[in-house]
C-alpha cells in the first residue's frame, strides 16, 4: 500500500513539472519584450558650403540660373554672321523743298512701273551679328503743286528729267536683339542704327550727301526678313541762284532674303 502511494505521488510530481518550466520560459520572453529596442543613431547633418544658401538645393539653384542666363548672339535662332542680305524697299519720300511723294509711276523701256514715292535696292554683308555694311541705290521723282516760285523753277528746268537718284554706303549697327509674341507665336527682331554717305543725282543737285536713320527688322523663318526703315538724307540743292542744304526723309517697308539660305 505504501509503495503504491509513493508511485502515485511521483507521477503527480512529474505531471506538474512541465507547466512550471513553460511558465518560466514565458516569463523570460515577456521580460525580453519589455526591454527598450535600440534604434540606429541618425547621421550628423553635412556642413553647408561657405556662401551657399542652406534653404535651397544647389542643383535646383544651378538649373534655375542656367534657364535664366542671358542669351548671347551665339544663342540666337536667326544667325546673320557671314551672310549676304538682299533687300527691296519702297515707301514715302518727304522732300524739304518739294511735295512729298507717296505714289509714282516709273517708265522703264516704255513699260510703266507703279511704285511708292521711293524705290530702293540694297545689298548688305553681315560681318557679325551686330555690324554690317550696306550699299543702297534709290529712285524717286521731284513733284510740285506749289506756288509760282516753284513753277518758275521748273520753267527754268524746261524738259530736264525730274527723277532723283540716290546712292549710299552705310554702316549698320544692331543695338538690340529682341523677341515679340504675336498671337500664339514668338517673332525675333533687331533694332538698328545706320549712317553713312553717298551722292544724290538730280537736275537740282549732283553732289555728296550724308544720311542717318534707324530701323526694325523682323525675321521670318531662317532666310527671310521684313524691315521698316526711316532715313534722313542731307544734301545740297540749287534752286535758281539760291543754294540750300535740305533734309529729305524716307520711310520705307522692305523685304529681305539672306544668302546662303541655310545657316
C-alpha atoms as one frame of an Amber mdcrd trajectory, in Angstrom:
protein
   0.000   0.000   0.000   2.805   2.385   0.864   4.578   1.519  -2.347   1.520
   2.306  -4.386   1.103   5.698  -2.650   4.721   6.653  -3.329   4.318   5.855
  -7.011   1.177   7.987  -7.231   2.966  10.945  -5.642   5.894  10.597  -8.040
   3.531  10.577 -11.020   1.847  13.739  -9.773   5.230  15.475  -9.421   6.223
  14.541 -12.957   2.910  15.819 -14.363   3.200  19.169 -12.556   6.832  19.928
 -13.606   6.432  20.855 -17.447   3.822  23.601 -16.894   6.102  25.246 -14.401
   9.026  25.186 -16.833   6.805  26.572 -19.612   5.659  29.346 -17.334   9.274
  30.238 -16.595  10.080  30.371 -20.322   7.061  32.611 -20.958   8.147  34.988
 -18.203  11.631  35.205 -19.735  10.174  36.100 -23.180   7.934  38.798 -21.668
  10.902  40.294 -19.894  12.859  40.388 -23.160   9.964  42.148 -24.940   9.732
  44.760 -22.192  13.343  45.836 -22.780  13.560  49.054 -24.949  14.677  48.442
 -28.507  17.811  50.243 -29.601  17.397  52.458 -32.732  20.307  53.313 -35.018
  21.685  56.795 -34.465  20.959  59.398 -37.220  23.905  60.569 -39.283  25.073
  64.084 -38.418  23.998  66.795 -40.965  26.512  67.680 -43.636  28.094  71.107
 -43.231  26.764  73.806 -45.601  29.381  75.081 -48.073  30.590  78.581 -47.353
  28.492  81.205 -49.179  25.667  78.757 -50.014  22.037  79.158 -49.009  21.053
  76.256 -46.691  17.384  76.589 -47.742  17.972  75.998 -51.487  19.266  72.850
 -53.082  22.407  73.636 -55.057  21.358  71.504 -58.053  17.991  73.272 -58.285
  19.723  76.645 -57.956  22.169  75.871 -60.749  19.323  74.726 -63.009  17.380
  77.950 -62.404  20.394  80.097 -63.202  21.013  78.109 -66.385  17.452  78.744
 -67.556  17.616  82.451 -66.775  21.068  83.146 -68.205  21.265  85.963 -70.723
  21.169  84.813 -74.347  24.187  85.837 -76.371  24.399  86.303 -80.126  25.554
  82.698 -80.497  22.305  81.523 -78.925  20.123  83.396 -81.413  17.762  81.345
 -83.525  18.447  83.501 -86.615  22.141  83.783 -87.476  23.374  86.712 -89.604
  27.160  86.470 -89.326  28.921  85.994 -92.700  25.638  86.087 -94.617  24.567
  88.306 -97.519  21.289  90.225 -97.397  19.405  91.367-100.499  16.574  93.840
 -99.905  13.807  95.616-101.811  12.368  98.731-100.159   9.620 101.169-101.085
   7.695 103.846 -99.264   7.088 107.556 -98.746   9.539 110.314 -99.707   9.230
 113.664 -97.926  11.092 116.438 -99.732  12.278 119.555 -97.972  11.590 121.912
-100.900   9.070 119.931-102.996   5.927 117.924-102.388   6.035 114.657-100.559
   5.820 111.682-102.886   3.633 108.757-101.935   2.938 107.128-105.308   4.586
 107.500-108.723   4.807 105.604-111.993   8.265 104.958-113.393   8.759 104.165
-117.074  11.467 101.656-117.918  11.927 100.841-121.606   8.418 102.138-122.242
   6.879  99.930-119.551   5.058 101.764-116.710   6.111 100.526-113.269   3.943
 101.854-110.403   5.760 102.219-107.092   5.552 104.194-103.911   7.301 107.534
-103.565  10.763 105.996-103.332  12.030 102.659-104.609  15.362 101.188-103.468
  17.518  98.089-103.798  20.060  97.238-101.121  22.871  94.755-100.522  24.365
  94.146 -97.072  27.139  91.933 -95.770  26.911  90.998 -92.096  30.389  90.855
 -90.564  28.993  89.918 -87.139  25.577  89.645 -85.525  25.788  93.356 -84.665
  27.668  95.025 -87.543  27.041  95.101 -91.292  27.968  97.214 -94.303  25.199
  98.125 -96.744  25.058  99.655-100.219  21.769 101.177-101.435  20.525 102.567
-104.744  17.284 104.556-104.619  14.992 106.302-107.097  12.337 108.971-106.574
  10.755 111.824-108.502  10.570 115.568-107.823   6.967 116.789-107.911   5.335
 120.080-107.010   1.866 121.555-106.972   3.001 124.617-105.070   3.286 128.328
-105.623   4.540 130.359-108.551   8.156 130.331-107.377   8.446 126.562-107.753
   6.633 126.691-111.066   9.145 129.228-112.344  11.909 126.919-111.146  10.594
 124.098-113.265  10.098 126.528-116.165  13.820 127.151-115.971  14.407 123.403
-115.935  12.293 123.092-119.099  12.417 119.459-120.274  15.067 118.220-117.858
  14.136 114.970-116.070  12.661 115.275-112.613  13.902 111.955-111.342  16.325
 111.826-108.444  18.863 109.041-107.926  20.444 108.306-104.548  23.442 106.051
-103.901  24.531 105.367-100.315  27.109 103.297 -98.443  26.225 102.760 -94.785
  27.374 101.061 -91.620  24.544  99.249 -89.823  24.747  98.615 -86.091  22.176
  96.350 -84.425  21.969  97.653 -80.890  19.212  95.334 -79.638  18.090  91.778
 -80.351  14.616  91.076 -79.019  11.531  88.925 -79.428   7.832  89.699 -79.513
   4.798  87.476 -79.096   2.307  87.974 -81.926  -0.762  85.843 -81.382   0.477
  82.387 -80.480   3.970  82.629 -81.997   7.169  84.421 -80.980   8.851  86.698
 -83.540  12.513  87.682 -83.248  13.622  91.110 -84.423  16.514  93.593 -84.399
  16.538  97.311 -83.710  19.415  99.017 -85.517  21.012 102.361 -86.263  22.588
 103.249 -89.591  24.673 106.066 -91.013  26.873 106.786 -93.983  27.405 108.855
 -97.104  26.879 108.841-100.832  25.739 111.006-103.731  22.442 112.466-104.941
  21.964 112.958-108.681  19.120 115.129-109.954  18.550 118.275-112.017  18.938
 120.355-108.883  21.789 118.563-107.094  24.763 116.451-108.034  26.993 116.264
-105.011  27.830 114.294-101.927  25.172 113.507 -99.359  25.025 112.146 -95.858
  22.306 110.036 -94.301  21.358 108.510 -90.994  18.440 106.699 -89.501  17.100
 103.685 -87.696  15.034 100.616 -88.438  13.409  97.379 -87.320  13.963  94.008
 -88.906  11.598  91.090 -88.204  12.935  87.630 -89.018  10.732  85.156 -90.872
  11.932  81.578 -90.784  15.665  81.049 -91.400  16.279  83.123 -94.534  13.755
  85.952 -94.812  13.085  89.251 -93.099  10.604  92.119 -93.053  12.154  95.535
 -92.411  10.993  99.065 -91.598  13.427 101.924 -92.260  13.466 105.668 -91.597
  16.313 107.678 -93.161  17.235 111.357 -93.224  19.157 112.404 -96.356  21.155
 115.628 -96.058  22.493 117.229 -99.262  22.676 120.485-101.203  20.127 121.691
-103.747  20.355 124.562-106.199  17.116 126.489-106.783  17.658 129.267-109.321
  20.513 131.298-107.851  19.980 130.072-104.318  21.853 127.114-102.848  20.489
 125.416 -99.730  21.039 122.346 -97.603  17.946 120.163 -97.397  16.792 117.282
 -95.222  14.707 114.760 -97.126  13.071 111.975 -95.114  12.232 108.496 -96.385
  10.030 105.963 -94.596  10.062 102.565 -96.291   8.879  98.987 -95.886  11.106
  96.265 -97.277  11.591  92.553 -97.763  14.949  90.788 -97.345  16.393  87.432
 -98.317  19.554  86.005 -96.745  22.191  84.019 -98.620  23.105  81.285 -98.092
  19.552  80.370 -97.225  20.773  77.692 -94.837  22.837  78.853 -91.877
